[in-house]
Amino acid sequence: MSDTSKTTINRLNRISGQVLGVARMVEDGRYCIDILNQLQAVKSALAKVESEVLKSHAACCVAEAIASGDEAEQRQKFDELIDLMERQRR
């Protein structure tokens, strides 16, 4: 497992703990704004993980497709990124 993968797994485990903490807050009837603040923190942490995975994909998978000179593979990687961006806009 690469250092990047280890970092990603650690972040995801931390986020998992945050989500469990938010569930406990809801169970305990905590103040809604406090819960919403924690949810914002979870969303921010997920966005950081998403960004790191995207950077890794570009640095590895997309770069390999470009270096290969295989136009079909390059088109596939490009189309995957476009599909991802379109799904995010929905």
Phi, psi and omega in degrees: 000133182286164177299322179297317179296319179298317179298317180296315179298317179299316179296317180295322177296321177297318179297320177302317177296321178297317181297318177297323177296320178295319178300318178296322178299317179296314180301323182278358179070032181295162182301133186305319181296323177297319178295315180297322177298319179292323177296321176298321178295320178296314180298319179296317179296320177295321179297323178294318178296316179302316180298317180295319179294320178296316177299318179297318179298316180294318183288334185251288187296312182291317179299320178296320179296320179294314182295331182292334183076001180280107183298324180295318179293320178299316179297319180299313180296319178298313180298322177299316180294319178296315178301318179299313180297321179293321178295325179293331181284343182283000000 
